[in-house]
Amino acid sequence: MQDTKKILLYHGSDHMIHTPKYLGGKDDNDYGNGFYTTEYEQHAKSWAALNGDPAHSIVNQYELELEV
């Protein structure tokens, strides 16, 4: 039997993203096309505010199951 561990990941944006899509990001991102997440909610808030109107910043939260 495999054990699983759940972690929370955050993505800052100017809109809600219910289901992230592989290679659905922007080509001009610092590290190329991708969907960037962080384990730190505050980092996602900061990123969302930098890339849009801070009053309309959204932090999307995802739960990821890892096999350990």
Residue frames relative to the residue before (quaternion, step in Angstrom):
aa qw qx qy qz dx dy dz
M 1.0000 0.0000 0.0000 0.0000 0.00 0.00 0.00
Q 0.3037 -0.7599 0.5492 0.1693 3.57 -0.87 0.96
D 0.3621 -0.7031 0.5681 0.2275 3.53 -1.07 0.79
T 0.1750 -0.7694 0.6018 0.1234 3.55 -1.15 0.57
K 0.1722 -0.7423 0.6401 0.0985 3.50 -1.22 0.62
K 0.2204 -0.7720 0.5816 0.1307 3.58 -0.93 0.85
I 0.0446 -0.7714 0.6341 0.0297 3.53 -1.04 0.84
L 0.3680 -0.6975 0.5668 0.2381 3.54 -1.24 0.52
L 0.0827 -0.7742 0.6268 0.0307 3.53 -1.02 0.88
Y 0.2096 -0.7833 0.5791 0.0844 3.54 -1.14 0.75
H 0.0915 -0.7694 0.6313 0.0342 3.53 -1.21 0.71
G 0.2538 -0.7796 0.5563 0.1352 3.58 -0.68 1.11
S 0.0996 0.8014 -0.5755 0.1288 3.55 -0.89 0.95
D 0.4714 -0.6272 0.5166 0.3430 3.55 -1.33 -0.10
H 0.7644 0.2157 -0.1703 0.5832 3.58 1.29 0.23
M 0.5778 -0.5818 0.4440 0.3614 3.54 -1.28 0.39
I 0.0905 -0.7617 0.6402 0.0421 3.52 -1.07 0.85
H 0.2343 -0.8162 0.5166 0.1099 3.55 -0.16 1.30
T 0.7991 0.0718 -0.0002 0.5969 3.56 0.97 -0.90
P 0.3164 -0.7590 0.5357 0.1919 3.60 -0.34 1.19
K 0.2313 -0.7689 0.5828 0.1248 3.58 -1.11 0.74
Y 0.5169 -0.6389 0.4812 0.3050 3.54 -0.97 0.90
L 0.8401 0.0289 -0.0936 0.5336 3.57 -0.84 1.07
G 0.4246 0.7019 -0.4663 0.3312 3.58 1.07 0.71
G 0.5271 0.6566 -0.3944 0.3680 3.58 1.29 0.11
K 0.6473 -0.5015 0.4093 0.4025 3.50 -1.36 -0.30
D 0.5069 -0.6695 0.4592 0.2899 3.57 -1.01 0.82
D 0.7024 0.4802 -0.2732 0.4488 3.61 1.13 -0.54
N 0.3253 0.7330 -0.5262 0.2830 3.62 1.16 0.44
D 0.6766 -0.5207 0.3379 0.3961 3.58 -1.15 0.59
Y 0.7983 0.2492 -0.1162 0.5359 3.57 0.94 -0.86
G 0.6853 -0.4757 0.2771 0.4767 3.57 1.18 0.50
N 0.7300 -0.4087 0.3174 0.4464 3.52 -1.36 -0.02
G 0.3663 0.7148 -0.5332 0.2657 3.56 -0.80 0.99
F 0.4058 -0.6592 0.5693 0.2769 3.52 -1.34 0.15
Y 0.1611 -0.8420 0.5129 0.0456 3.53 -0.21 1.31
T 0.0258 -0.7862 0.6170 -0.0227 3.54 -0.97 0.97
T 0.1619 -0.7576 0.6230 0.1080 3.51 -1.37 0.25
E 0.4789 -0.6447 0.5076 0.3120 3.55 -1.23 0.41
Y 0.6764 0.4838 -0.2689 0.4859 3.57 1.31 -0.18
E 0.4110 -0.7440 0.4773 0.2231 3.55 -0.47 1.25
Q 0.6481 0.5349 -0.3274 0.4319 3.60 0.95 -0.83
H 0.6150 0.5332 -0.3489 0.4645 3.60 1.05 -0.66
A 0.6542 0.5045 -0.3100 0.4706 3.58 0.98 -0.84
K 0.6222 0.5318 -0.3370 0.4653 3.61 1.04 -0.75
S 0.6600 0.5087 -0.3027 0.4626 3.56 0.93 -0.90
W 0.6647 0.5053 -0.3032 0.4593 3.57 0.92 -0.89
A 0.6428 0.5212 -0.3224 0.4595 3.58 0.98 -0.84
A 0.6683 0.5020 -0.2997 0.4600 3.59 0.96 -0.84
L 0.6415 0.5313 -0.3245 0.4483 3.61 1.06 -0.68
N 0.7736 0.3894 -0.1716 0.4696 3.56 1.05 -0.77
G 0.7994 0.1218 -0.0924 0.5810 3.57 1.15 0.41
D 0.7228 -0.3841 0.3277 0.4719 3.54 -1.29 -0.25
P 0.4497 -0.7187 0.4539 0.2743 3.64 -0.54 1.11
A 0.6227 0.5471 -0.3462 0.4394 3.60 1.11 -0.58
H 0.7526 0.3360 -0.1904 0.5334 3.58 1.22 -0.44
S 0.3342 0.7486 -0.5023 0.2751 3.56 1.17 0.54
I 0.1127 -0.7850 0.6082 0.0341 3.53 -1.03 0.84
V 0.1689 -0.7431 0.6376 0.1125 3.52 -1.06 0.82
N 0.2145 -0.7676 0.5963 0.0955 3.53 -0.57 1.22
Q 0.1664 -0.7878 0.5889 0.0690 3.57 -0.99 0.87
Y 0.0593 -0.7923 0.6070 -0.0155 3.52 -0.99 0.97
E 0.2543 -0.7335 0.6085 0.1646 3.53 -1.15 0.69
L 0.1029 -0.8033 0.5865 0.0124 3.56 -0.74 1.10
E 0.2404 -0.7598 0.5879 0.1387 3.56 -0.87 0.96
L 0.1288 -0.7842 0.6058 0.0378 3.53 -0.89 1.03
E 0.3468 -0.6957 0.5799 0.2438 3.55 -1.05 0.70
V 0.0981 -0.8054 0.5837 0.0308 3.57 -0.83 0.99
